[in-house]
Amino acid sequence: MRRLLELSPTSVFGAGLKVKKGLRITSESRLKVFELRLSIKVLLILLFLAFSQPANAQYVIKEADTKYELFDYKEAIGLYEQAYKKKQTLHAAERLASCYSLVQNYKEAEYWYGIAAFLPGSAPLNLFNYARSLQSNAKYIKARDMFMKYGSLDDKVTPEQKNVWILSCDSALMWMNAPRHVAIENLEALNTPKSDWGAVAYGRDVVFASDRMDMPDYLNVTQKENHPFLTFDDGHLPGKKNYGWTGNGYLRLYIQRGNIYYFPAPIKTGYHIGPASFTADGNELYFTLTRIPKENDYDEKGNLRTINVEIYSSKKDSTGNWTPSVAFKYNKINEYSVGDPYISRDGKTLYFVSNMPGGKGGTDIYYCTKKATGEWDNPVNLTEINTNGNERTPSFDSENNFYFSSDGRIGMGGLDIFKSKVVNGNFLDPVNMGYPLNSPQDDFAYNSNNPDSGYFASNRPGGLGSDDIYRAIAKKPQRFAFELEGTAYDKQTKKPIANAVISLTKIGGPPLNVQADSDGTFKFDLETNSNYNLNGKKANFRSESVNLSTVNLTSPTLIKADIYFEKIVLNEEIVLANIYYDFDLFNIRQDAAKELNKLVKILNDNPAIFIELGSHTDSRGSDQYNQWLSEKRANSVVRYLIDRGINQNRILAKGYGKTQLLNRCDDGIKCTEAEQELNRRTEFKIIKQ
């Protein structure tokens, strides 16, 4: 990294002040000389800081922009946050919002789009993106308002498009309050903290794609310097084990056969492979691949090329091994992408997704049929299905139901899963699969061998990673024996809170969300012998959590459980109970971990808040030592939070030493150890939201 120029006190002041020979220097003169030197030093330092801070901010922005252009969003986020702290610019806020959206951190994306949308000079598009991020966080009423406001500012928005946005928000509320009879199961045996998706049945086994970091031996090879996937500012090529966009590894194919193994893909690459699709007999395989082309990485205008994805296929030979992969006829790596292949059960029709020219939107679904010669016929756009948005992950079940995901239709937010019945070769109007199969986030890659169950992927909250594999199982409609009713209240005023998002999480399962009515009321159906956690979300509030259970209940029961919200007040000190320290030490005690985990939850549930952590000592020891000790204690709490996934940029650590004692135990006053311990505490206050 470049080093900033440093002012050297020696170079500035080394010559000192000359005096006339023979003149006696008194102590008063020396004091005046010292004060003058000190004043000059302070003035120069202040001038240096005044001019260097904007320059430093500009340098950080430049570095962040470089990472952003190279899709290295994880690195760009930290740099943009540094820059925004130094100078609150629209550019930094927009890029932070974009980065968080691209890495699917919807809570942070909502916060930063909310900032960017209302800064001076902001484009209307930021308002649209703010509405989409609100939608992704199930804040449908506010999202509806923002969509309408955006539609009034952009005259290119058609009435039909406005209608889709408004109906999406209204429909999502309706679906959440009347969920379909579908059980959603997280397949924890397949999932990791990384991205796992695209699960398909392969005989009795399951094949899926994942970007977990364990790398097969054949990929630990030296990267050729002349064909990089991306060019980095230090001149090095992208790492084999790390994809800059996500910070994770590259996608690989895996198979669950008892344990999880690498699927023996018939091609070797250091980059993405997957997802995959098989014919019914399992003898033919189609998959997506990122391949590094031989052409120069820059186009004729000198711009870095975007490497598109392709489709490859392979067949089993007589020995059961996969033959060398064959490129799909319509791959055009320098012009567009083709991916998400689905091969029909008989191997005669290939469905896929592409952004090739002539489509209806971002990515469209196409299909090709196989000629008698074995070659693929021309691609056909599935116009009955496609929209001006993005369509993804086509598939069929055994009863000829067609499934796909789209963000261009009336849906809950992000990609929703749709179903279309195919009759005599015609695709009937697609139907949204509703809640809880769909969620406010991305739901995609639905694959099923029968109409009653299927695998799908989602990045909804409550999973193990960014994308998790789930199983959806249809349930017969039944009268639930247990019901939950409650009201959301303001803890201070005791008045109901309207339109809060209430989440009910069955222990070991994904959360179910409803939006409280205008009078704050909400309700859920509960299952037998289950434990639940209830919490809520509302802008400018934080909620308490409520635990409840149906275990040992043997007769129909109406359970009442209200939930209370506390108004977020800036700069109000909140004492973390039981965060005390042993005398003269700054390590986190075991009894403090439970309370700190509550703070972790507060920060995770409220991604828009920034806090100051203040640590305090008792009165024993010098002022200087206690200041040092309190800073070490504050930093130890910060480290604890960072280790549990909290962004360091959201936390300001501050040590107060012994300047804010809670009791009489000042210097020279005899106190008990319990009284002294009371002063050795940590507090936090919300400084920005």
C-alpha positions in Angstrom: 0.0 0.0 0.0 1.1 3.6 -0.6 2.5 5.4 2.5 1.2 8.8 3.3 3.9 11.5 3.7 4.9 11.9 7.3 5.9 15.2 8.9 9.0 14.7 10.8 9.2 16.9 14.0 13.0 16.8 13.6 13.0 18.3 10.1 10.5 21.0 11.1 12.0 22.0 14.4 15.5 20.6 14.4 17.1 24.0 13.8 15.6 25.4 16.9 15.6 29.1 17.6 18.8 31.1 17.4 19.7 33.8 20.0 22.2 36.5 20.1 25.6 35.5 21.4 26.0 36.4 25.1 22.3 36.9 25.7 21.3 35.1 29.0 18.3 32.7 28.5 16.0 32.8 31.6 13.6 30.0 32.6 10.7 32.3 31.5 12.3 32.7 28.1 12.7 28.9 27.8 9.0 28.5 28.7 8.0 31.0 26.0 10.2 29.3 23.5 8.7 25.9 24.4 5.1 27.3 24.2 5.9 28.8 20.8 7.3 25.6 19.5 4.4 23.6 20.8 1.9 26.1 19.2 3.7 25.7 15.8 3.7 21.9 16.1 0.0 21.8 16.9 -0.8 24.2 14.1 1.2 22.2 11.5 -0.4 18.9 12.7 -3.9 20.4 12.4 -3.1 21.7 9.0 -1.7 18.3 8.0 -4.7 16.5 9.2 -7.1 18.9 7.5 -5.4 18.4 4.1 -4.5 14.7 4.5 -7.9 13.4 5.6 -9.7 14.2 2.3 -6.8 12.9 0.4 -6.7 9.7 2.4 -10.5 9.3 1.9 -10.0 9.8 -1.8 -7.2 7.2 -1.9 -9.4 4.7 0.0 -12.3 5.3 -2.4 -10.0 4.7 -5.3 -8.9 1.4 -3.8 -12.5 0.4 -3.1 -13.6 1.3 -6.7 -10.8 -1.0 -8.0 -12.0 -3.9 -5.9 -15.6 -3.2 -6.9 -14.8 -3.2 -10.6 -13.1 -6.6 -10.1 -16.2 -8.0 -8.4 -14.2 -8.3 -5.1 -17.1 -7.1 -3.1 -16.0 -8.5 0.3 -12.8 -6.4 0.2 -14.6 -3.3 -1.3 -17.1 -3.2 1.6 -14.4 -2.6 4.2 -12.8 0.1 2.1 -16.0 1.9 1.4 -17.0 1.9 5.0 -13.6 3.4 5.9 -14.1 6.1 3.3 -17.7 6.9 4.4 -16.5 7.3 8.0 -14.0 9.9 6.8 -16.4 11.7 4.4 -20.1 10.8 4.0 -20.5 10.8 0.2 -23.3 9.6 -2.0 -20.8 7.5 -4.0 -19.6 5.5 -1.0 -23.2 5.0 0.3 -24.4 3.8 -3.1 -21.5 1.4 -3.5 -21.9 0.0 0.0 -25.6 -0.6 -0.7 -24.7 -2.3 -4.0 -21.9 -4.5 -2.5 -24.1 -5.7 0.4 -26.9 -6.4 -2.1 -24.5 -8.4 -4.3 -23.3 -10.5 -1.4 -26.9 -11.0 -0.3 -26.6 -9.2 3.0 -30.1 -7.7 2.7 -30.2 -6.1 6.1 -27.1 -4.0 5.5 -28.3 -3.3 1.9 -31.5 -1.9 3.2 -29.7 0.4 5.6 -27.3 1.8 2.9 -29.9 2.2 0.2 -32.0 4.0 2.8 -29.0 6.4 3.3 -28.2 6.8 -0.4 -31.8 7.3 -1.5 -32.2 10.5 0.5 -28.8 12.1 0.1 -28.6 15.3 -2.0 -28.2 14.5 -5.7 -29.4 10.9 -5.3 -30.8 9.2 -8.5 -34.4 7.8 -8.4 -32.9 4.3 -9.0 -31.6 4.4 -5.4 -35.2 4.7 -4.2 -36.2 1.7 -6.3 -33.3 -0.3 -4.8 -34.3 0.8 -1.4 -37.8 -0.5 -2.0 -36.4 -3.9 -3.2 -34.3 -4.2 -0.1 -37.2 -3.4 2.1 -39.1 -6.1 0.3 -36.3 -8.6 0.9 -36.6 -7.9 4.6 -40.4 -8.5 4.6 -41.2 -4.8 5.2 -43.9 -4.8 2.6 -46.0 -1.9 3.6 -43.0 0.5 3.5 -41.7 -1.2 0.4 -45.0 -0.5 -1.3 -44.8 3.2 -0.5 -41.2 3.4 -1.9 -42.2 1.6 -5.1 -45.0 4.1 -5.6 -42.8 7.0 -4.9 -40.2 5.7 -7.4 -42.9 5.1 -10.0 -43.9 8.8 -9.7 -40.3 10.0 -10.3 -39.4 7.8 -13.3 -41.7 8.4 -16.3 -40.3 5.3 -17.9 -42.0 3.0 -15.4 -45.1 1.5 -17.0 -48.4 1.1 -15.2 -48.1 -2.6 -15.7 -44.7 -2.7 -13.9 -46.1 -0.5 -11.0 -48.9 -3.0 -10.7 -46.5 -5.9 -10.4 -44.6 -4.2 -7.5 -47.7 -3.2 -5.6 -49.4 -6.6 -6.1 -46.2 -8.3 -5.0 -46.2 -6.4 -1.7 -50.0 -7.0 -1.1 -49.8 -10.7 -2.1 -46.8 -11.4 0.1 -48.7 -10.1 3.1 -51.6 -12.3 2.2 -49.4 -15.4 1.7 -47.6 -14.9 5.0 -50.8 -14.6 6.9 -52.2 -17.7 5.2 -49.3 -20.1 4.7 -49.6 -23.1 2.5 -49.6 -26.6 4.0 -45.9 -27.3 3.2 -43.3 -28.5 5.7 -39.8 -26.9 5.1 -36.8 -28.9 6.2 -33.2 -27.7 6.2 -31.0 -30.6 5.0 -28.2 -29.9 7.5 -26.3 -32.9 6.3 -25.7 -31.2 3.0 -25.2 -27.6 4.1 -22.3 -25.6 5.3 -21.7 -22.0 6.3 -21.0 -21.4 2.6 -23.3 -21.6 -0.5 -24.9 -25.0 -1.2 -27.6 -25.4 -3.9 -28.8 -27.1 -7.0 -29.6 -30.5 -5.3 -30.9 -33.2 -7.7 -31.6 -36.9 -7.1 -29.0 -39.3 -8.7 -30.3 -42.8 -8.1 -30.5 -43.1 -4.3 -27.9 -40.3 -3.9 -28.0 -36.5 -4.1 -25.7 -34.4 -6.2 -25.4 -30.7 -5.5 -23.1 -27.7 -6.0 -21.2 -25.9 -3.2 -18.5 -23.3 -2.8 -17.1 -24.8 0.5 -13.4 -24.4 0.7 -12.0 -28.0 0.7 -10.3 -28.3 -2.6 -9.6 -31.6 -4.5 -5.9 -32.4 -5.0 -6.0 -32.1 -8.8 -6.9 -28.4 -8.5 -3.9 -27.5 -6.5 -1.9 -26.6 -9.6 0.0 -23.6 -10.7 -2.2 -21.0 -12.4 -1.0 -20.0 -15.9 -0.2 -16.4 -15.9 -1.4 -15.6 -19.4 -5.1 -16.4 -18.9 -6.4 -14.9 -15.7 -10.0 -14.9 -14.7 -9.7 -11.5 -13.3 -6.8 -9.1 -13.1 -5.9 -7.8 -9.6 -4.2 -4.5 -8.8 -1.1 -6.3 -7.5 -0.6 -8.2 -10.8 -1.5 -11.6 -9.4 -4.2 -13.9 -10.6 -7.2 -14.9 -8.5 -6.5 -17.6 -5.9 -7.6 -21.1 -6.7 -9.4 -21.4 -3.3 -11.1 -18.0 -3.2 -13.7 -16.3 -5.3 -13.5 -12.5 -4.7 -17.3 -11.9 -5.2 -18.2 -14.0 -2.2 -14.9 -14.5 -0.4 -15.7 -18.3 -0.6 -14.3 -21.0 -2.8 -15.4 -21.8 -6.3 -18.4 -24.0 -6.9 -17.8 -27.7 -7.1 -20.1 -30.7 -7.6 -20.6 -33.0 -4.5 -22.4 -36.2 -4.0 -24.1 -37.5 -0.8 -23.6 -41.2 -0.7 -23.8 -41.8 3.1 -21.0 -39.2 3.5 -20.2 -36.2 1.3 -17.7 -36.8 -1.5 -16.5 -34.9 -4.6 -18.5 -35.9 -7.6 -16.1 -37.1 -10.3 -16.8 -34.3 -12.8 -15.4 -35.2 -16.2 -13.5 -32.0 -16.6 -10.9 -30.2 -14.5 -10.9 -26.5 -13.9 -9.8 -24.1 -11.2 -13.1 -22.2 -11.3 -16.8 -22.9 -11.1 -18.5 -26.2 -11.9 -22.2 -26.8 -11.3 -25.0 -27.2 -10.9 -25.8 -30.4 -12.7 -28.7 -32.3 -14.3 -29.0 -36.0 -15.3 -31.2 -38.0 -17.6 -33.5 -40.5 -15.9 -31.1 -43.4 -16.3 -28.2 -41.4 -14.8 -26.0 -42.0 -17.9 -25.9 -38.5 -19.3 -24.8 -35.4 -17.4 -25.1 -31.7 -18.1 -23.5 -29.0 -16.0 -22.5 -25.3 -15.9 -18.8 -24.4 -16.1 -16.6 -21.4 -15.9 -13.7 -21.8 -18.4 -10.8 -19.4 -19.0 -10.7 -18.6 -22.7 -7.5 -18.3 -24.7 -8.4 -14.9 -26.1 -6.9 -11.8 -24.6 -8.6 -10.8 -21.4 -9.3 -7.3 -22.6 -11.7 -6.3 -25.3 -10.9 -4.0 -28.2 -11.7 -0.9 -26.1 -9.2 -2.0 -23.4 -11.9 -3.0 -20.9 -11.6 -6.1 -18.7 -13.7 -8.9 -20.2 -16.4 -10.5 -18.2 -16.0 -14.3 -18.3 -19.4 -15.9 -19.1 -20.5 -19.3 -18.0 -21.0 -22.3 -20.4 -22.7 -25.6 -20.5 -20.9 -28.9 -21.0 -22.1 -32.5 -21.1 -20.8 -36.0 -20.7 -21.9 -39.6 -21.1 -21.0 -42.8 -19.3 -19.0 -45.3 -21.3 -19.4 -49.1 -21.1 -17.2 -49.2 -18.0 -19.4 -46.7 -16.1 -16.8 -43.9 -16.3 -17.6 -40.4 -17.6 -16.3 -39.6 -21.1 -14.5 -36.3 -21.8 -16.8 -33.3 -21.6 -18.4 -31.8 -24.8 -19.2 -28.1 -25.1 -22.8 -27.2 -25.8 -23.3 -26.0 -29.3 -24.6 -22.6 -28.4 -21.8 -21.6 -25.9 -20.5 -18.2 -26.8 -18.2 -17.3 -23.9 -17.2 -13.8 -25.2 -20.8 -12.7 -25.9 -23.2 -14.2 -23.3 -23.7 -16.9 -20.7 -25.7 -20.1 -20.8 -26.3 -22.0 -17.6 -28.7 -23.8 -15.3 -29.1 -26.8 -17.6 -32.0 -29.2 -17.2 -32.0 -32.3 -19.4 -35.3 -34.0 -19.9 -35.7 -37.5 -18.6 -35.3 -39.0 -22.1 -32.4 -36.8 -23.0 -34.1 -35.3 -26.0 -34.8 -31.7 -24.7 -32.3 -29.4 -23.0 -33.7 -26.4 -21.0 -31.3 -23.7 -20.0 -31.0 -20.1 -19.0 -29.2 -17.4 -21.1 -28.8 -13.7 -21.4 -28.2 -14.0 -25.2 -29.4 -11.1 -27.4 -33.1 -11.1 -28.4 -34.4 -12.2 -25.0 -37.3 -10.6 -23.0 -35.2 -9.6 -19.9 -32.1 -10.2 -17.9 -31.9 -14.0 -18.2 -34.5 -16.0 -20.1 -35.3 -19.7 -20.2 -34.7 -21.4 -23.6 -34.9 -25.0 -24.8 -33.3 -27.0 -27.6 -34.6 -30.3 -29.0 -32.3 -33.0 -30.3 -32.3 -33.8 -34.0 -32.3 -37.3 -35.5 -28.6 -36.7 -36.1 -27.9 -36.1 -32.4 -27.2 -32.4 -32.9 -29.1 -29.7 -31.0 -31.7 -27.6 -32.9 -31.8 -23.8 -32.6 -32.7 -22.4 -29.2 -36.3 -21.5 -28.6 -37.3 -18.7 -26.2 -39.9 -19.9 -23.7 -42.0 -16.8 -24.2 -44.9 -18.1 -22.2 -42.7 -18.1 -19.1 -40.2 -15.3 -19.5 -40.5 -11.7 -18.3 -38.5 -8.6 -18.4 -36.8 -9.8 -15.2 -34.7 -12.8 -14.5 -35.8 -16.4 -15.0 -33.6 -19.2 -13.5 -33.3 -22.9 -12.8 -35.9 -24.7 -14.9 -37.0 -28.3 -14.1 -39.9 -30.8 -14.5 -41.4 -33.4 -12.1 -42.7 -36.8 -13.0 -46.2 -35.4 -13.7 -45.0 -32.9 -16.3 -45.2 -29.9 -14.0 -42.7 -27.3 -14.9 -40.8 -25.3 -12.2 -38.7 -22.3 -12.4 -37.7 -19.2 -10.5 -38.3 -15.6 -11.4 -38.0 -12.1 -10.0 -40.1 -10.5 -12.8 -43.5 -11.8 -11.6 -45.8 -11.1 -8.6 -43.7 -12.5 -5.8 -42.4 -12.1 -2.3 -39.0 -10.6 -3.2 -35.9 -11.8 -4.9 -36.4 -15.0 -6.9 -39.7 -16.9 -6.2 -40.5 -20.5 -7.3 -43.3 -20.9 -9.8 -45.1 -23.9 -11.3 -46.7 -24.2 -14.7 -48.7 -27.2 -15.9 -47.7 -28.4 -19.4 -50.7 -29.6 -21.4 -50.3 -30.8 -25.0 -47.0 -28.9 -25.2 -48.5 -25.7 -23.9 -47.3 -24.0 -20.7 -50.3 -22.8 -18.7 -50.1 -19.6 -16.6 -47.4 -19.9 -13.9 -48.6 -20.0 -10.3 -46.5 -18.7 -7.4 -45.9 -21.5 -5.0 -46.6 -19.2 -2.0 -45.3 -19.1 1.5 -43.4 -20.7 3.2 -41.8 -22.4 0.1 -41.1 -18.9 -1.1 -39.7 -16.2 1.2 -38.7 -12.5 0.9 -35.3 -13.6 -0.2 -34.1 -15.8 -3.2 -35.8 -19.2 -3.6 -34.7 -21.2 -6.5 -33.4 -24.5 -8.0 -36.6 -26.5 -7.3 -36.1 -30.2 -8.3 -38.6 -32.9 -7.8 -39.3 -36.4 -8.9 -42.9 -36.2 -7.6 -45.5 -33.4 -7.0 -45.5 -33.8 -3.2 -41.9 -33.0 -2.4 -38.7 -31.5 -3.8 -35.4 -30.0 -3.1 -34.9 -26.3 -3.4 -32.3 -23.7 -2.3 -32.8 -20.4 -0.4 -30.7 -17.8 1.3 -33.5 -17.1 3.8 -32.6 -16.3 7.4 -32.1 -19.3 9.8 -30.0 -21.3 7.5 -26.4 -22.5 7.9 -24.9 -20.5 5.1 -25.5 -18.0 2.4 -27.6 -20.5 0.3 -28.9 -23.7 1.9 -30.5 -26.8 0.5 -34.0 -27.4 1.8 -36.7 -30.1 1.3 -40.3 -29.1 0.8 -42.9 -31.7 1.7 -46.6 -31.2 1.1 -48.8 -31.7 4.2 -52.4 -32.6 4.3 -54.6 -29.8 5.5 -55.4 -30.3 9.2 -56.9 -28.5 12.1 -54.1 -27.4 14.3 -54.5 -28.3 18.0 -52.4 -25.3 19.1 -52.6 -21.7 18.1 -50.6 -18.7 19.1 -52.1 -15.2 19.4 -50.3 -12.1 20.5 -49.9 -8.4 20.2 -46.8 -6.3 19.5 -46.4 -3.5 22.1 -44.2 -0.5 22.7 -42.6 -1.4 26.0 -42.6 2.2 27.3 -46.0 3.5 26.1 -47.7 0.1 26.3 -49.4 1.0 23.0 -49.7 -1.5 20.1 -47.2 -1.3 17.3 -48.6 -1.6 13.8 -47.1 -3.6 10.9 -44.1 -5.0 12.8 -42.6 -8.2 11.2 -43.1 -11.0 13.7 -40.9 -14.1 13.3 -41.7 -17.5 14.8 -38.8 -20.0 14.7 -39.3 -23.6 15.5 -36.1 -24.8 17.2 -34.1 -26.6 14.5 -36.2 -25.2 11.6 -36.4 -22.0 9.5 -38.4 -19.0 10.7 -42.0 -18.2 9.7 -42.8 -14.5 9.3 -46.1 -12.6 9.5 -46.7 -8.9 9.5 -48.7 -7.6 12.5 -52.0 -5.9 11.8 -52.7 -2.2 12.3 -53.7 -3.0 15.9 -50.4 -4.9 16.5 -52.1 -8.4 16.6 -50.6 -11.5 15.0 -51.2 -15.3 15.1 -49.5 -18.5 14.2 -50.4 -22.2 14.0 -48.2 -24.4 16.2 -47.1 -28.0 15.9 -47.2 -30.6 18.6 -44.1 -31.3 20.8 -42.2 -28.3 19.5 -40.2 -25.5 21.0 -40.3 -22.0 19.5 -38.6 -18.6 19.7 -40.6 -15.5 19.0 -39.1 -12.1 18.1 -39.9 -9.1 15.9 -38.5 -6.4 13.6 -39.5 -2.8 13.3 -37.6 0.2 12.1 -36.1 2.3 14.9 -37.1 -0.4 17.5 -35.5 -3.5 18.9 -37.5 -6.4 20.2 -37.3 -8.8 23.1 -37.4 -12.6 22.5 -40.0 -14.9 23.8 -39.6 -18.7 24.2 -42.7 -20.9 24.1 -43.5 -24.6 23.8 -46.2 -27.1 23.0 -44.2 -30.0 24.6 -46.5 -32.0 27.0 -49.6 -30.2 25.8 -52.3 -32.9 25.3 -55.4 -30.9 24.4 -56.3 -28.1 22.0 -54.7 -24.9 23.5 -54.7 -21.2 22.6 -51.3 -19.8 23.7 -51.1 -16.1 24.3 -47.6 -14.5 23.9 -47.2 -10.7 23.5 -43.9 -9.2 22.3 -42.4 -5.9 23.4 -40.4 -3.4 21.4 -38.0 -0.8 22.8 -37.5 2.5 21.0 -33.9 2.9 19.9 -32.6 6.1 21.5 -29.3 7.5 20.3 -26.5 8.1 22.8 -28.4 6.5 25.7 -26.1 4.3 27.8 -27.3 0.7 28.2 -25.4 -1.3 30.9 -24.5 -4.8 29.9 -25.4 -6.8 33.0 -22.7 -9.0 34.5 -19.9 -7.8 32.1 -17.4 -7.5 34.9 -13.7 -8.1 35.0 -11.3 -9.5 37.5 -9.1 -6.9 39.2 -6.2 -5.8 37.0 -7.3 -8.0 34.1 -9.1 -7.4 30.7 -10.0 -10.9 29.5 -13.7 -11.9 29.0 -14.9 -14.0 31.9 -17.2 -17.0 31.2 -20.1 -15.3 33.1 -19.9 -12.4 30.6 -20.3 -14.5 27.5 -24.0 -15.0 28.0 -24.7 -11.3 28.1 -22.3 -10.5 25.2 -24.2 -13.0 23.1 -27.4 -10.9 23.8 -25.5 -7.9 22.3 -24.5 -10.1 19.3 -28.2 -10.8 18.8 -29.2 -7.2 19.1 -26.6 -6.2 16.5 -27.6 -9.0 14.1 -31.3 -8.2 14.5 -30.7 -4.5 13.9 -28.0 -4.2 11.2 -28.5 -0.5 10.8 -27.2 0.5 14.3 -23.7 1.5 15.2 -22.6 1.3 18.8 -20.0 2.7 21.1 -18.6 0.3 23.6 -17.5 2.0 26.8 -15.4 0.2 29.4 -14.7 1.4 32.9 -12.3 0.5 35.7 -12.5 0.9 39.5 -10.5 3.7 41.2 -7.4 1.7 42.2 -4.3 2.5 40.3 -3.1 5.6 38.4 -5.2 7.5 35.9 -2.9 6.6 33.1 -2.9 2.9 33.9 -6.7 2.7 34.3 -7.1 4.5 31.0 -4.9 1.9 29.3 -6.7 -1.0 31.1 -10.2 0.3 30.2 -9.2 0.6 26.5 -7.9 -3.0 26.6 -11.1 -4.2 28.1 -13.2 -2.4 25.5 -11.1 -3.9 22.7 -11.5 -7.4 24.2 -15.3 -7.0 23.9 -14.9 -5.7 20.4 -12.8 -8.8 19.5 -15.5 -11.0 21.0 -18.1 -9.4 18.8 -16.0 -9.5 15.6 -15.3 -13.2 16.2 -19.0 -13.8 16.1 -19.5 -12.1 12.8 -20.2 -8.5 13.7 -18.6 -6.0 11.3 -15.8 -4.1 13.1 -16.8 -0.8 11.4 -20.1 -0.8 13.4 -18.3 -0.7 16.7 -16.4 2.1 18.3 -14.4 1.1 21.4 -13.7 3.7 24.1 -12.0 3.4 27.5 -13.1 5.8 30.2 -10.7 4.6 32.9 -12.0 5.6 36.4 -13.6 8.9 35.3 -17.2 7.6 35.6 -17.6 5.7 38.8 -21.0 4.5 39.8 -20.6 4.7 43.6 -18.6 6.4 46.3 -15.5 4.3 45.7 -13.1 7.0 44.7 -9.4 7.3 45.4 -8.6 6.8 49.1 -12.1 5.5 50.1 -12.2 2.0 51.5 -14.8 -0.2 49.7 -15.7 -3.8 49.5 -14.6 -5.9 46.5 -18.2 -6.2 45.4 -18.4 -2.4 45.4 -15.2 -2.1 43.4 -16.4 -4.7 40.9 -19.5 -2.7 40.2 -17.3 0.0 38.6 -15.4 -2.5 36.4 -18.1 -2.7 33.8 -18.9 -2.3 30.1 -21.7 -0.3 28.6 -22.9 0.4 25.1 -24.9 3.1 23.5 -26.3 3.4 20.0 -24.6 6.3 18.2 -26.1 5.9 14.7 -28.9 4.2 13.0 
